[in-house]
Every structure is written in structure tokens, then in C-alpha cells.
Amino acid sequence: MKRAICPGSFDPVTMGHLNIFERAAAQYDEVTVLVTANPNKHTGMFTLDERVQMITEATAHLSNVKVDNWHGLLVDYTTAHSIDAIVKGLRSSLDYEYELPMAQMNNRLSGIDTIFLLTDPRFGYLSSTLWKEVVKYGGDVTGMVPDSVNRMLAKKQAEQAG
Ligand code: PNS
């Protein structure tokens, strides 16, 4: 049984993330999408539970994908759950510069490898941060995130308006 993990803050999950989960699910027996608190990102739009719920709905068609959350070191989770590899998407050299030290630190701490999948060019411009900015100013974000995110956003906006 080969197990992979796709960790991230996923605030919120995008179509680019979902594409990586689908490709990882085709290559590994079991894939865990791990919603992880990133201590360097304090501007959460969605709670951890909401992020887990949105990803669970968006990956319902992938029978070998499960969703979990974690507040500690990533390698403590991967070791405890016998995960073989971390799988992440790479959009550009900027992502590479950001990911390289994390991949090397995780390898140094536990021996785990990080496998990078090149982002589908359809989603190369897309990030959770930019999506939030466009949403904030009322721009058209059609097709950028799974429907589960659109539903959660609509619910939040209705709560705030009411
Ligand atoms: O989506 P992000 O914010 O780029 O994901 C970064 C994330 C959550 C994968 C990273 O911050 C992480 O692994 N956090 C868990 C804490 C940890 O293990 N830190 C050391 C990383 S080398």
C-alpha cells in the first residue's frame, strides 16, 4: 500500500489543488489531503473545519482520498500514519523557491521525499490568495474553485449580510 499526502492551508481549496489531488489519487493507493495550520499565514477566510468540509465534498468522487487536519509538524503526521511521500503542485520557480527548503527540512527530519507535480497550465495563475482578493472586490471568479467553496462562500456572505 503506497500512501501519499497533500498538505496545505487550502484557504480555500482551488481547482488547481483539486487537479493535484486527482493526479496523486491516480498514482497512489491512498491519498490524505491534510489541512494544516500555517503559522505564517494569519489571514484565514475559512475555519479549519470549513476547509475540511469543502475539500471532503470536492473529493467525494475520489474513493481513495481522505481529508484530515493537523496542528503539529507535518513529519510527525506522516511518520505516525506511515505516509510514503508528500505530493505538491508547482506553478512556477517562485513556488520552487518556497517549497525547496520545506521539502529538504521534511526530508532531514524524517527521510520523507516530496514529489512535485507541475501545475496544469489551466490553473497556473490561480492561488487561494488571489482568489480571495478578487472575491473581496466583487470580481468574477467563475470556475476557479470547486462548487463546495462557492456554496460555503455564499453561506458566509448571507450570514454577514443578515
Ligand atoms: O498551503 P501552504 O500554506 O503553502 O502550506 C504550507 C504547509 C501547511 C504545508 C506548511 O506550512 C506545513 O507543513 N506546516 C506544518 C508545520 C510544519 O511541519 N512546519 C515545518 C515545514 S518544513
Backbone and ligand atoms as CSV (ligand in chain L), in Angstrom:
chain,resi,resn,atom,element,x,y,z
A,1,MET,N,N,0.856,-1.200,0.000
A,1,MET,CA,C,0.000,0.000,0.000
A,1,MET,C,C,0.886,1.243,0.000
A,2,LYS,N,N,0.799,2.024,-1.043
A,2,LYS,CA,C,1.593,3.261,-1.129
A,2,LYS,C,C,0.704,4.448,-0.756
A,3,ARG,N,N,1.177,5.210,0.232
A,3,ARG,CA,C,0.362,6.327,0.729
A,3,ARG,C,C,1.048,7.663,0.455
A,4,ALA,N,N,0.248,8.622,-0.014
A,4,ALA,CA,C,0.761,9.979,-0.235
A,4,ALA,C,C,-0.061,10.969,0.581
A,5,ILE,N,N,0.545,12.138,0.777
A,5,ILE,CA,C,-0.167,13.193,1.497
A,5,ILE,C,C,-0.038,14.504,0.716
A,6,CYS,N,N,-1.124,15.241,0.639
A,6,CYS,CA,C,-1.116,16.571,0.015
A,6,CYS,C,C,-1.431,17.578,1.124
A,7,PRO,N,N,-0.398,18.192,1.709
A,7,PRO,CA,C,-0.642,19.140,2.801
A,7,PRO,C,C,-0.781,20.570,2.292
A,8,GLY,N,N,-1.491,21.383,3.049
A,8,GLY,CA,C,-1.588,22.793,2.674
A,8,GLY,C,C,-2.555,23.513,3.574
A,9,SER,N,N,-2.590,24.841,3.434
A,9,SER,CA,C,-3.550,25.600,4.236
A,9,SER,C,C,-4.922,25.624,3.544
A,10,PHE,N,N,-4.952,25.575,2.226
A,10,PHE,CA,C,-6.200,25.417,1.468
A,10,PHE,C,C,-7.296,26.377,1.940
A,11,ASP,N,N,-6.987,27.661,1.919
A,11,ASP,CA,C,-7.943,28.687,2.388
A,11,ASP,C,C,-8.372,29.591,1.233
A,12,PRO,N,N,-9.195,29.085,0.310
A,12,PRO,CA,C,-9.784,27.750,0.264
A,12,PRO,C,C,-9.067,26.890,-0.781
A,13,VAL,N,N,-9.529,25.624,-0.874
A,13,VAL,CA,C,-9.055,24.739,-1.940
A,13,VAL,C,C,-9.468,25.318,-3.298
A,14,THR,N,N,-8.567,25.227,-4.289
A,14,THR,CA,C,-8.867,25.732,-5.634
A,14,THR,C,C,-8.941,24.564,-6.630
A,15,MET,N,N,-9.318,24.890,-7.867
A,15,MET,CA,C,-9.341,23.862,-8.905
A,15,MET,C,C,-7.919,23.353,-9.186
A,16,GLY,N,N,-6.925,24.207,-8.962
A,16,GLY,CA,C,-5.533,23.772,-9.133
A,16,GLY,C,C,-5.162,22.719,-8.102
A,17,HIS,N,N,-5.556,22.940,-6.845
A,17,HIS,CA,C,-5.316,21.929,-5.805
A,17,HIS,C,C,-6.035,20.629,-6.149
A,18,LEU,N,N,-7.306,20.755,-6.527
A,18,LEU,CA,C,-8.117,19.568,-6.806
A,18,LEU,C,C,-7.487,18.727,-7.915
A,19,ASN,N,N,-6.940,19.404,-8.921
A,19,ASN,CA,C,-6.271,18.705,-10.016
A,19,ASN,C,C,-5.067,17.895,-9.492
A,20,ILE,N,N,-4.337,18.460,-8.543
A,20,ILE,CA,C,-3.197,17.733,-7.952
A,20,ILE,C,C,-3.699,16.528,-7.160
A,21,PHE,N,N,-4.793,16.691,-6.394
A,21,PHE,CA,C,-5.336,15.562,-5.619
A,21,PHE,C,C,-5.737,14.423,-6.579
A,22,GLU,N,N,-6.375,14.793,-7.679
A,22,GLU,CA,C,-6.835,13.775,-8.635
A,22,GLU,C,C,-5.648,13.019,-9.234
A,23,ARG,N,N,-4.588,13.752,-9.572
A,23,ARG,CA,C,-3.418,13.104,-10.173
A,23,ARG,C,C,-2.670,12.260,-9.144
A,24,ALA,N,N,-2.622,12.719,-7.901
A,24,ALA,CA,C,-1.993,11.914,-6.842
A,24,ALA,C,C,-2.805,10.647,-6.601
A,25,ALA,N,N,-4.122,10.781,-6.624
A,25,ALA,CA,C,-5.005,9.632,-6.368
A,25,ALA,C,C,-4.860,8.566,-7.455
A,26,ALA,N,N,-4.466,9.001,-8.654
A,26,ALA,CA,C,-4.269,8.039,-9.747
A,26,ALA,C,C,-2.941,7.292,-9.601
A,27,GLN,N,N,-2.034,7.832,-8.794
A,27,GLN,CA,C,-0.697,7.238,-8.693
A,27,GLN,C,C,-0.439,6.510,-7.378
A,28,TYR,N,N,-1.236,6.817,-6.357
A,28,TYR,CA,C,-1.022,6.201,-5.043
A,28,TYR,C,C,-2.278,5.443,-4.625
A,29,ASP,N,N,-2.083,4.448,-3.747
A,29,ASP,CA,C,-3.235,3.664,-3.280
A,29,ASP,C,C,-4.141,4.497,-2.383
A,30,GLU,N,N,-3.509,5.346,-1.581
A,30,GLU,CA,C,-4.291,6.159,-0.644
A,30,GLU,C,C,-3.681,7.566,-0.573
A,31,VAL,N,N,-4.517,8.566,-0.624
A,31,VAL,CA,C,-4.049,9.959,-0.546
A,31,VAL,C,C,-4.792,10.663,0.591
A,32,THR,N,N,-4.029,11.293,1.459
A,32,THR,CA,C,-4.625,12.112,2.515
A,32,THR,C,C,-4.420,13.582,2.173
A,33,VAL,N,N,-5.492,14.318,2.099
A,33,VAL,CA,C,-5.381,15.775,1.971
A,33,VAL,C,C,-5.381,16.310,3.404
A,34,LEU,N,N,-4.278,16.947,3.786
A,34,LEU,CA,C,-4.124,17.378,5.173
A,34,LEU,C,C,-4.203,18.891,5.254
A,35,VAL,N,N,-5.238,19.370,5.923
A,35,VAL,CA,C,-5.389,20.808,6.123
A,35,VAL,C,C,-4.561,21.159,7.357
A,36,THR,N,N,-3.518,21.941,7.111
A,36,THR,CA,C,-2.522,22.184,8.138
A,36,THR,C,C,-2.456,23.662,8.466
A,37,ALA,N,N,-2.401,23.954,9.736
A,37,ALA,CA,C,-2.271,25.351,10.142
A,37,ALA,C,C,-0.888,25.835,9.738
A,38,ASN,N,N,-0.829,26.918,8.944
A,38,ASN,CA,C,0.460,27.509,8.576
A,38,ASN,C,C,0.688,28.704,9.487
A,39,PRO,N,N,1.674,28.612,10.414
A,39,PRO,CA,C,1.862,29.689,11.396
A,39,PRO,C,C,2.200,31.031,10.753
A,40,ASN,N,N,2.622,31.021,9.478
A,40,ASN,CA,C,2.991,32.277,8.802
A,40,ASN,C,C,1.820,32.926,8.083
A,41,LYS,N,N,0.666,32.242,8.040
A,41,LYS,CA,C,-0.498,32.809,7.351
A,41,LYS,C,C,-1.615,33.020,8.373
A,42,HIS,N,N,-1.894,34.286,8.659
A,42,HIS,CA,C,-2.859,34.576,9.733
A,42,HIS,C,C,-4.198,35.071,9.196
A,43,THR,N,N,-4.315,35.167,7.883
A,43,THR,CA,C,-5.494,35.816,7.317
A,43,THR,C,C,-6.491,34.789,6.786
A,44,GLY,N,N,-6.918,33.884,7.634
A,44,GLY,CA,C,-7.833,32.844,7.196
A,44,GLY,C,C,-9.221,33.389,6.889
A,45,MET,N,N,-9.757,33.044,5.716
A,45,MET,CA,C,-11.142,33.401,5.402
A,45,MET,C,C,-12.082,32.329,5.953
A,46,PHE,N,N,-11.629,31.073,5.865
A,46,PHE,CA,C,-12.453,29.944,6.298
A,46,PHE,C,C,-11.810,29.268,7.514
A,47,THR,N,N,-12.654,28.719,8.396
A,47,THR,CA,C,-12.117,27.991,9.545
A,47,THR,C,C,-11.540,26.646,9.064
A,48,LEU,N,N,-10.757,26.030,9.927
A,48,LEU,CA,C,-10.166,24.725,9.588
A,48,LEU,C,C,-11.270,23.709,9.279
A,49,ASP,N,N,-12.327,23.716,10.084
A,49,ASP,CA,C,-13.438,22.773,9.857
A,49,ASP,C,C,-14.120,23.033,8.521
A,50,GLU,N,N,-14.293,24.306,8.171
A,50,GLU,CA,C,-14.918,24.640,6.880
A,50,GLU,C,C,-14.044,24.179,5.717
A,51,ARG,N,N,-12.731,24.354,5.856
A,51,ARG,CA,C,-11.811,23.923,4.783
A,51,ARG,C,C,-11.884,22.407,4.604
A,52,VAL,N,N,-11.916,21.692,5.730
A,52,VAL,CA,C,-12.025,20.224,5.653
A,52,VAL,C,C,-13.335,19.838,4.969
A,53,GLN,N,N,-14.414,20.487,5.348
A,53,GLN,CA,C,-15.732,20.168,4.759
A,53,GLN,C,C,-15.746,20.435,3.251
A,54,MET,N,N,-15.201,21.575,2.832
A,54,MET,CA,C,-15.196,21.916,1.397
A,54,MET,C,C,-14.370,20.913,0.595
A,55,ILE,N,N,-13.225,20.489,1.154
A,55,ILE,CA,C,-12.381,19.521,0.430
A,55,ILE,C,C,-13.038,18.144,0.419
A,56,THR,N,N,-13.679,17.776,1.532
A,56,THR,CA,C,-14.359,16.476,1.595
A,56,THR,C,C,-15.429,16.398,0.510
A,57,GLU,N,N,-16.199,17.474,0.344
A,57,GLU,CA,C,-17.243,17.486,-0.700
A,57,GLU,C,C,-16.608,17.480,-2.097
A,58,ALA,N,N,-15.530,18.236,-2.272
A,58,ALA,CA,C,-14.917,18.361,-3.606
A,58,ALA,C,C,-14.213,17.081,-4.049
A,59,THR,N,N,-13.840,16.220,-3.077
A,59,THR,CA,C,-13.123,14.993,-3.422
A,59,THR,C,C,-14.005,13.752,-3.254
A,60,ALA,N,N,-15.302,13.961,-3.134
A,60,ALA,CA,C,-16.225,12.831,-2.901
A,60,ALA,C,C,-16.149,11.804,-4.026
A,61,HIS,N,N,-15.751,12.231,-5.226
A,61,HIS,CA,C,-15.670,11.306,-6.363
A,61,HIS,C,C,-14.379,10.491,-6.367
A,62,LEU,N,N,-13.483,10.752,-5.429
A,62,LEU,CA,C,-12.195,10.051,-5.374
A,62,LEU,C,C,-12.208,9.092,-4.185
A,63,SER,N,N,-12.418,7.808,-4.458
A,63,SER,CA,C,-12.666,6.847,-3.371
A,63,SER,C,C,-11.434,6.605,-2.502
A,64,ASN,N,N,-10.235,6.883,-3.006
A,64,ASN,CA,C,-9.018,6.624,-2.213
A,64,ASN,C,C,-8.435,7.902,-1.595
A,65,VAL,N,N,-9.260,8.950,-1.547
A,65,VAL,CA,C,-8.811,10.208,-0.930
A,65,VAL,C,C,-9.567,10.449,0.363
A,66,LYS,N,N,-8.824,10.753,1.424
A,66,LYS,CA,C,-9.470,11.154,2.683
A,66,LYS,C,C,-8.918,12.502,3.120
A,67,VAL,N,N,-9.642,13.153,3.995
A,67,VAL,CA,C,-9.283,14.512,4.407
A,67,VAL,C,C,-9.117,14.542,5.924
A,68,ASP,N,N,-8.081,15.229,6.367
A,68,ASP,CA,C,-7.829,15.298,7.809
A,68,ASP,C,C,-7.254,16.686,8.114
A,69,ASN,N,N,-7.135,17.022,9.376
A,69,ASN,CA,C,-6.456,18.269,9.727
A,69,ASN,C,C,-5.435,18.017,10.816
A,70,TRP,N,N,-4.481,18.978,10.932
A,70,TRP,CA,C,-3.337,18.734,11.809
A,70,TRP,C,C,-2.754,20.067,12.248
A,71,HIS,N,N,-2.392,20.143,13.503
A,71,HIS,CA,C,-1.842,21.399,14.030
A,71,HIS,C,C,-0.347,21.317,14.300
A,72,GLY,N,N,0.227,20.124,14.183
A,72,GLY,CA,C,1.633,19.963,14.550
A,72,GLY,C,C,2.561,19.937,13.356
A,73,LEU,N,N,3.751,19.359,13.573
A,73,LEU,CA,C,4.720,19.213,12.491
A,73,LEU,C,C,4.193,18.210,11.468
A,74,LEU,N,N,4.362,18.542,10.206
A,74,LEU,CA,C,3.885,17.655,9.147
A,74,LEU,C,C,4.523,16.269,9.253
A,75,VAL,N,N,5.832,16.235,9.532
A,75,VAL,CA,C,6.516,14.933,9.548
A,75,VAL,C,C,6.060,14.051,10.724
A,76,ASP,N,N,5.559,14.659,11.792
A,76,ASP,CA,C,5.010,13.832,12.880
A,76,ASP,C,C,3.772,13.095,12.389
A,77,TYR,N,N,2.974,13.777,11.565
A,77,TYR,CA,C,1.780,13.134,10.994
A,77,TYR,C,C,2.186,12.051,9.992
A,78,THR,N,N,3.124,12.386,9.087
A,78,THR,CA,C,3.478,11.413,8.038
A,78,THR,C,C,4.112,10.153,8.643
A,79,THR,N,N,4.906,10.329,9.696
A,79,THR,CA,C,5.533,9.163,10.336
A,79,THR,C,C,4.479,8.324,11.061
A,80,ALA,N,N,3.589,9.002,11.793
A,80,ALA,CA,C,2.561,8.273,12.560
A,80,ALA,C,C,1.613,7.505,11.648
A,81,HIS,N,N,1.407,8.005,10.413
A,81,HIS,CA,C,0.444,7.370,9.508
A,81,HIS,C,C,1.127,6.597,8.370
A,82,SER,N,N,2.416,6.344,8.508
A,82,SER,CA,C,3.178,5.550,7.509
A,82,SER,C,C,2.966,6.062,6.084
A,83,ILE,N,N,3.096,7.389,5.914
A,83,ILE,CA,C,2.951,8.015,4.594
A,83,ILE,C,C,4.277,7.888,3.848
A,84,ASP,N,N,4.224,7.542,2.567
A,84,ASP,CA,C,5.441,7.334,1.782
A,84,ASP,C,C,5.972,8.613,1.139
A,85,ALA,N,N,5.084,9.540,0.757
A,85,ALA,CA,C,5.555,10.727,0.047
A,85,ALA,C,C,4.609,11.901,0.252
A,86,ILE,N,N,5.201,13.084,0.221
A,86,ILE,CA,C,4.427,14.326,0.191
A,86,ILE,C,C,4.273,14.687,-1.283
A,87,VAL,N,N,3.063,15.023,-1.716
A,87,VAL,CA,C,2.839,15.420,-3.111
A,87,VAL,C,C,2.330,16.853,-3.134
A,88,LYS,N,N,3.025,17.698,-3.907
A,88,LYS,CA,C,2.609,19.098,-4.008
A,88,LYS,C,C,2.677,19.564,-5.458
A,89,GLY,N,N,1.929,20.605,-5.756
A,89,GLY,CA,C,1.940,21.178,-7.097
A,89,GLY,C,C,2.973,22.294,-7.188
A,90,LEU,N,N,3.547,22.461,-8.369
A,90,LEU,CA,C,4.490,23.559,-8.627
A,90,LEU,C,C,3.979,24.379,-9.790
A,91,ARG,N,N,3.689,25.667,-9.534
A,91,ARG,CA,C,3.217,26.537,-10.617
A,91,ARG,C,C,4.375,27.200,-11.345
A,92,SER,N,N,5.420,27.539,-10.613
A,92,SER,CA,C,6.488,28.351,-11.200
A,92,SER,C,C,7.729,28.248,-10.330
A,93,SER,N,N,8.774,28.972,-10.756
A,93,SER,CA,C,10.018,28.980,-9.984
A,93,SER,C,C,9.804,29.629,-8.611
A,94,LEU,N,N,8.796,30.498,-8.502
A,94,LEU,CA,C,8.501,31.097,-7.192
A,94,LEU,C,C,8.051,30.020,-6.213
A,95,ASP,N,N,7.186,29.126,-6.683
A,95,ASP,CA,C,6.764,28.003,-5.834
A,95,ASP,C,C,7.964,27.140,-5.472
A,96,TYR,N,N,8.833,26.918,-6.459
A,96,TYR,CA,C,10.013,26.084,-6.212
A,96,TYR,C,C,10.857,26.656,-5.076
A,97,GLU,N,N,11.095,27.971,-5.126
A,97,GLU,CA,C,11.911,28.609,-4.087
A,97,GLU,C,C,11.260,28.468,-2.706
A,98,TYR,N,N,9.929,28.532,-2.682
A,98,TYR,CA,C,9.182,28.422,-1.424
A,98,TYR,C,C,9.189,26.972,-0.920
A,99,GLU,N,N,9.039,26.044,-1.849
A,99,GLU,CA,C,8.879,24.638,-1.476
A,99,GLU,C,C,10.192,23.936,-1.144
A,100,LEU,N,N,11.289,24.360,-1.815
A,100,LEU,CA,C,12.557,23.642,-1.673
A,100,LEU,C,C,13.019,23.488,-0.222
A,101,PRO,N,N,13.103,24.597,0.550
A,101,PRO,CA,C,13.563,24.417,1.934
A,101,PRO,C,C,12.616,23.555,2.763
A,102,MET,N,N,11.305,23.648,2.506
A,102,MET,CA,C,10.370,22.803,3.276
A,102,MET,C,C,10.595,21.331,2.933
A,103,ALA,N,N,10.770,21.047,1.644
A,103,ALA,CA,C,10.984,19.654,1.227
A,103,ALA,C,C,12.271,19.113,1.846
A,104,GLN,N,N,13.313,19.952,1.851
A,104,GLN,CA,C,14.594,19.495,2.401
A,104,GLN,C,C,14.537,19.363,3.918
A,105,MET,N,N,13.815,20.288,4.564
A,105,MET,CA,C,13.667,20.192,6.026
A,105,MET,C,C,12.877,18.931,6.395
A,106,ASN,N,N,11.784,18.684,5.676
A,106,ASN,CA,C,10.979,17.490,5.974
A,106,ASN,C,C,11.789,16.217,5.751
A,107,ASN,N,N,12.647,16.236,4.698
A,107,ASN,CA,C,13.498,15.073,4.434
A,107,ASN,C,C,14.538,14.906,5.536
A,108,ARG,N,N,15.096,16.022,5.975
A,108,ARG,CA,C,16.107,15.992,7.045
A,108,ARG,C,C,15.497,15.472,8.350
A,109,LEU,N,N,14.238,15.856,8.610
A,109,LEU,CA,C,13.589,15.487,9.877
A,109,LEU,C,C,13.133,14.037,9.908
A,110,SER,N,N,12.709,13.511,8.750
A,110,SER,CA,C,12.082,12.178,8.796
A,110,SER,C,C,12.463,11.257,7.644
A,111,GLY,N,N,13.196,11.802,6.645
A,111,GLY,CA,C,13.566,10.964,5.495
A,111,GLY,C,C,12.516,10.935,4.404
A,112,ILE,N,N,11.383,11.631,4.596
A,112,ILE,CA,C,10.316,11.562,3.600
A,112,ILE,C,C,10.673,12.409,2.369
A,113,ASP,N,N,10.302,11.919,1.194
A,113,ASP,CA,C,10.519,12.666,-0.050
A,113,ASP,C,C,9.284,13.480,-0.397
A,114,THR,N,N,9.524,14.603,-1.082
A,114,THR,CA,C,8.423,15.400,-1.635
A,114,THR,C,C,8.434,15.236,-3.150
A,115,ILE,N,N,7.298,14.841,-3.697
A,115,ILE,CA,C,7.145,14.663,-5.138
A,115,ILE,C,C,6.395,15.886,-5.668
A,116,PHE,N,N,6.966,16.551,-6.675
A,116,PHE,CA,C,6.315,17.737,-7.240
A,116,PHE,C,C,5.656,17.400,-8.566
A,117,LEU,N,N,4.398,17.771,-8.680
A,117,LEU,CA,C,3.677,17.646,-9.950
A,117,LEU,C,C,3.538,19.045,-10.530
A,118,LEU,N,N,3.860,19.209,-11.813
A,118,LEU,CA,C,3.716,20.534,-12.426
A,118,LEU,C,C,2.241,20.865,-12.563
A,119,THR,N,N,1.894,22.062,-12.132
A,119,THR,CA,C,0.502,22.506,-12.190
A,119,THR,C,C,-0.007,22.490,-13.625
A,120,ASP,N,N,-1.237,22.024,-13.785
A,120,ASP,CA,C,-1.905,22.091,-15.078
A,120,ASP,C,C,-1.915,23.560,-15.522
A,121,PRO,N,N,-1.457,23.854,-16.754
A,121,PRO,CA,C,-1.367,25.251,-17.198
A,121,PRO,C,C,-2.691,26.014,-17.089
A,122,ARG,N,N,-3.809,25.298,-17.106
A,122,ARG,CA,C,-5.111,25.983,-16.955
A,122,ARG,C,C,-5.208,26.698,-15.612
A,123,PHE,N,N,-4.418,26.238,-14.626
A,123,PHE,CA,C,-4.537,26.788,-13.278
A,123,PHE,C,C,-3.241,27.473,-12.813
A,124,GLY,N,N,-2.350,27.755,-13.746
A,124,GLY,CA,C,-1.034,28.281,-13.384
A,124,GLY,C,C,-1.071,29.642,-12.706
A,125,TYR,N,N,-2.098,30.428,-12.963
A,125,TYR,CA,C,-2.210,31.790,-12.397
A,125,TYR,C,C,-2.956,31.791,-11.062
A,126,LEU,N,N,-3.532,30.654,-10.721
A,126,LEU,CA,C,-4.540,30.611,-9.655
A,126,LEU,C,C,-3.914,30.361,-8.286
A,127,SER,N,N,-4.314,31.142,-7.300
A,127,SER,CA,C,-3.912,30.887,-5.915
A,127,SER,C,C,-5.085,31.239,-5.010
A,128,SER,N,N,-5.105,30.648,-3.828
A,128,SER,CA,C,-6.154,30.960,-2.858
A,128,SER,C,C,-6.114,32.446,-2.508
A,129,THR,N,N,-4.903,32.982,-2.395
A,129,THR,CA,C,-4.741,34.396,-2.016
A,129,THR,C,C,-5.348,35.320,-3.067
A,130,LEU,N,N,-5.023,35.075,-4.359
A,130,LEU,CA,C,-5.565,35.934,-5.416
A,130,LEU,C,C,-7.071,35.775,-5.523
A,131,TRP,N,N,-7.545,34.522,-5.374
A,131,TRP,CA,C,-8.993,34.275,-5.423
A,131,TRP,C,C,-9.700,35.113,-4.359
A,132,LYS,N,N,-9.147,35.145,-3.126
A,132,LYS,CA,C,-9.771,35.909,-2.037
A,132,LYS,C,C,-9.797,37.401,-2.364
A,133,GLU,N,N,-8.711,37.870,-2.990
A,133,GLU,CA,C,-8.645,39.296,-3.332
A,133,GLU,C,C,-9.709,39.645,-4.376
A,134,VAL,N,N,-9.855,38.795,-5.394
A,134,VAL,CA,C,-10.859,39.065,-6.435
A,134,VAL,C,C,-12.264,39.005,-5.833
A,135,VAL,N,N,-12.499,38.029,-4.957
A,135,VAL,CA,C,-13.800,37.921,-4.281
A,135,VAL,C,C,-14.089,39.189,-3.476
A,136,LYS,N,N,-13.068,39.658,-2.764
A,136,LYS,CA,C,-13.230,40.835,-1.894
A,136,LYS,C,C,-13.729,42.046,-2.681
A,137,TYR,N,N,-13.242,42.183,-3.923
A,137,TYR,CA,C,-13.625,43.339,-4.725
A,137,TYR,C,C,-14.735,43.025,-5.727
A,138,GLY,N,N,-15.375,41.867,-5.543
A,138,GLY,CA,C,-16.555,41.553,-6.341
A,138,GLY,C,C,-16.284,41.136,-7.772
A,139,GLY,N,N,-15.062,40.654,-8.066
A,139,GLY,CA,C,-14.733,40.214,-9.425
A,139,GLY,C,C,-15.326,38.851,-9.749
A,140,ASP,N,N,-15.228,38.474,-11.011
A,140,ASP,CA,C,-15.802,37.209,-11.486
A,140,ASP,C,C,-14.817,36.064,-11.228
A,141,VAL,N,N,-15.176,35.151,-10.348
A,141,VAL,CA,C,-14.282,34.040,-10.003
A,141,VAL,C,C,-14.847,32.700,-10.485
A,142,THR,N,N,-15.678,32.752,-11.495
A,142,THR,CA,C,-16.299,31.536,-12.031
A,142,THR,C,C,-15.234,30.506,-12.423
A,143,GLY,N,N,-15.437,29.267,-11.970
A,143,GLY,CA,C,-14.580,28.160,-12.399
A,143,GLY,C,C,-13.243,28.058,-11.697
A,144,MET,N,N,-12.985,28.909,-10.712
A,144,MET,CA,C,-11.667,28.884,-10.059
A,144,MET,C,C,-11.603,27.938,-8.865
A,145,VAL,N,N,-12.755,27.679,-8.254
A,145,VAL,CA,C,-12.794,26.820,-7.062
A,145,VAL,C,C,-13.927,25.809,-7.228
A,146,PRO,N,N,-13.859,24.682,-6.494
A,146,PRO,CA,C,-14.957,23.707,-6.564
A,146,PRO,C,C,-16.271,24.325,-6.076
A,147,ASP,N,N,-17.384,23.716,-6.484
A,147,ASP,CA,C,-18.705,24.217,-6.093
A,147,ASP,C,C,-18.876,24.269,-4.576
A,148,SER,N,N,-18.240,23.323,-3.879
A,148,SER,CA,C,-18.369,23.306,-2.417
A,148,SER,C,C,-17.869,24.626,-1.818
A,149,VAL,N,N,-16.866,25.223,-2.449
A,149,VAL,CA,C,-16.336,26.509,-1.951
A,149,VAL,C,C,-17.321,27.637,-2.272
A,150,ASN,N,N,-17.862,27.601,-3.483
A,150,ASN,CA,C,-18.857,28.631,-3.842
A,150,ASN,C,C,-20.044,28.586,-2.883
A,151,ARG,N,N,-20.462,27.369,-2.523
A,151,ARG,CA,C,-21.605,27.236,-1.590
A,151,ARG,C,C,-21.250,27.790,-0.212
A,152,MET,N,N,-20.044,27.450,0.263
A,152,MET,CA,C,-19.633,27.920,1.591
A,152,MET,C,C,-19.489,29.443,1.606
A,153,LEU,N,N,-18.958,29.977,0.505
A,153,LEU,CA,C,-18.803,31.437,0.403
A,153,LEU,C,C,-20.168,32.123,0.433
A,154,ALA,N,N,-21.113,31.570,-0.335
A,154,ALA,CA,C,-22.456,32.159,-0.377
A,154,ALA,C,C,-23.092,32.130,1.016
A,155,LYS,N,N,-22.887,31.022,1.731
A,155,LYS,CA,C,-23.434,30.897,3.089
A,155,LYS,C,C,-22.831,31.956,4.007
A,156,LYS,N,N,-21.528,32.130,3.919
A,156,LYS,CA,C,-20.835,33.118,4.764
A,156,LYS,C,C,-21.313,34.536,4.442
A,157,GLN,N,N,-21.429,34.810,3.128
A,157,GLN,CA,C,-21.847,36.152,2.727
A,157,GLN,C,C,-23.280,36.430,3.183
A,158,ALA,N,N,-24.152,35.396,3.118
A,158,ALA,CA,C,-25.546,35.559,3.571
A,158,ALA,C,C,-25.582,35.813,5.078
A,159,GLU,N,N,-24.734,35.101,5.826
A,159,GLU,CA,C,-24.678,35.286,7.280
A,159,GLU,C,C,-24.233,36.710,7.620
A,160,GLN,N,N,-23.220,37.180,6.872
A,160,GLN,CA,C,-22.693,38.518,7.147
A,160,GLN,C,C,-23.713,39.603,6.794
A,161,ALA,N,N,-24.488,39.359,5.703
A,161,ALA,CA,C,-25.483,40.348,5.267
A,161,ALA,C,C,-26.669,40.381,6.221
A,162,GLY,N,N,-26.997,39.188,6.777
A,162,GLY,CA,C,-28.190,39.069,7.616
A,162,GLY,C,C,-27.891,39.438,9.030
L,1,PNS,O1,O,-0.569,25.948,1.561
L,1,PNS,P1,P,0.689,26.348,2.265
L,1,PNS,O2,O,0.383,27.382,3.298
L,1,PNS,O3,O,1.770,26.740,1.329
L,1,PNS,O4,O,1.178,25.044,3.027
L,1,PNS,C1,C,2.314,25.095,3.861
L,1,PNS,C2,C,2.267,23.922,4.833
L,1,PNS,C3,C,0.942,23.939,5.599
L,1,PNS,C4,C,2.380,22.638,4.062
L,1,PNS,C5,C,3.448,24.074,5.809
L,1,PNS,O5,O,3.332,25.313,6.446
L,1,PNS,C6,C,3.464,22.956,6.844
L,1,PNS,O6,O,3.847,21.845,6.536
L,1,PNS,N1,N,3.027,23.282,8.077
L,1,PNS,C7,C,3.005,22.332,9.163
L,1,PNS,C8,C,4.088,22.679,10.203
L,1,PNS,C9,C,5.422,22.148,9.744
L,1,PNS,O7,O,5.633,20.964,9.589
L,1,PNS,N2,N,6.360,23.078,9.503
L,1,PNS,C10,C,7.684,22.752,9.021
L,1,PNS,C11,C,7.675,22.712,7.492
L,1,PNS,S1,S,9.270,22.274,6.850
